Amino acid sequence: MKTPHPLAPELRAVNARDLAWLIASLVVVIAPHALRAPWWLTLLTLCLYGWRMYFALNRGPLPSRWLVLGVAAVAMLGVWVEFRTIFGRQPGILLLMLFSGLKLLETRNHRDAAVAGFLGYFLIVTNFLYTQTIPIALLAGVALYLITATLIGFSAPQRAPRANLRTAGLLLAHAAPAALALFLLFPRVQGPLWGLPQDAYAGMTGLSDTMTPGNLASLAQSDAMAFRAEFQGASPPSALRYWRGPVLWDFDGRTWSIGPNYLVDFAAPRGGQASYRYEVVIEPHNRHWLFALETAATLPEGARISYDGQLVSTSPVRERRRYELSSVIAPGAEARDSDGTLRRALRLPQGVNPRASALAAQWRVESAGDEQVLARALDFLRRGRYQYTLEPPLLGAHSVDDFLFNTREGFCEHFSSAFVFLMRSAGIPARVVTGYQGGELNPVDNIITVRQSDAHAWAEVLIGRRWLRVDPTAAAVPGRVESGLARAVPQNAALPIMMRPELEWLRAMRDRWEAVAHKWNIWVLGYSPERQRELMSLAGLRDADWRTLTALLFSFLGLMTLILLAWSLRRMARPDPVQKAWRTFCQKLAKRGVERAAHEGPRDYAARAARAIPAARGSILRIGALYIGLRYGAQPISDGAVRLRRLVREL
């Protein structure tokens, strides 16, 4: 095996300037990870960076390998204590962040520094395992640019940083067309190209398949986006925007849950007050359900419908998804429930909420039919002076009784849970429906944005042969549906920042930003196989399969390679005007018998030629001095090359 020369560039000791560039680049790379990491791990990584810089500035010896291994072992133990594993997305990436600092502690030459730089490249990619937003993409671009400039500096340690940055920009500019071609033409597949760790989808917010008094109230304080809906034509008013989600049937005295769910063949509803066509872009929530404006009149691709009208995806929604729908408001379809379904819609646990059960039984005795019971229940809520709050008090074992007769404060799940309990106690089949209500119309792009703060729960009761939507929250607190959450809660309640009325200017900025982000989601993150086929059709390639796309991709990459190769060869073949003038000067002197020796420098050669040809002594010395200044000094080449060519021509 050939031993590298001791002066090989990759084995040259890394200086403080190059190390500072590398550390600054790595700080930019790990910045997003630092926001997700435990504070002690971020602090430890930054201390390792600072420790290595201290050694470089003071020219001290690096720590021993055993000390580095000890720090690594302690850090890995801390990660295991924090996450109870060292594998998976979060602990694995955080360990890589730590290892970037440990690698710096054993970095002695440019080869070691290059390994740390390539580790930075890998850490840039791992950011996209968490989010693919525009800010993260921009930050990743900046980090990529800085690390590339740093690696270029390792190959030319004495070169100016500005020149390294210019070269890095040129390299990335050359790579941009290839990256764009790969993005547009690489055959798309549904889902990711590789599997993710089991914890990759942890921490996603959204509705649950259960509802306990208080959990929707905590969700409503989140300003995170649930989905966006773009309507063809006029959008429905806020009072009709009930976005149907999980339907809850089973009640154990405190918690409502979905229970068994059965899929049925889709049948389009008939009649209705109005119909709407729209497109939904839903955020990932790691569940199977989709959201539709009541009631769905079409079925999106890759979705089924349950017997209670809930749209269900065939796979969990683990990435942003786009689907088209049409919906009908208040259709006239009759319910076709089996006896078992009706018994399930009346089932209640024994011995819970005796006061509410007695009140419902009294309504049943004093009413002529189900409609009168329903009317009395709604009237009871209207006159009960109930308060809508994001911080409901804790309830006892008989949660419905406590809410209806004692605290009288609650969120939408309190109202819907109590109302469905009252209906079932009065012998009327009822169920809880969760989802979202309302949504904010963005004036920039006229798209309705539905957030987690719009989470809502309402009821459905079976009157005659039809399931009717009843919103007990709207009966008790009409402002919730008519004006939104901010107007329904007390003025001293803690609202999400973006819902506070005094921050209208901030909401206007958010609207503009979300309009741009929506286009990013649709055309970049949402560039699916369907979008790719649409683009190919616009380019005249209808029904383009993966073979056609692959051939087109490699043809474009080959053509671009030839263009770049021709451009590079032209630059290499382009003569240096200063060197060309100097060669002409040497040829002229050689004809007069003064030939330049191979070892002779320009200063010595010009002096010897001036002695040999006294008549041209001044011109020869001026040409030699000007050439030295242009070739090795700081004189500007553009003007000096013209003057040099003129002096040589006049010689």
PyMOL commands that set and color helices and strands:
alter all, ss='L'
color gray80, all
select helices_A, chain A and resi 9-11+16-36+39-58+65-83+89-105+110-129+134-155+161-185+198-201+215-219+238-240+339-344+354-366+370-382+399-407+412-425+452-454+472-476+479-483+485-488+497-499+501-525+529-538+546-573+577-591+602-612+614-632+637-650
alter helices_A, ss='H'
color red, helices_A
select strands_A, chain A and resi 210-211+225-231+242-248+250-251+256-257+263-264+274-282+292-293+303-306+311-313+321-329+387-388+409-410+430-437+440-442+447-451+455-463+466-470
alter strands_A, ss='S'
color yellow, strands_A
deselect
rebuild
show_as cartoon
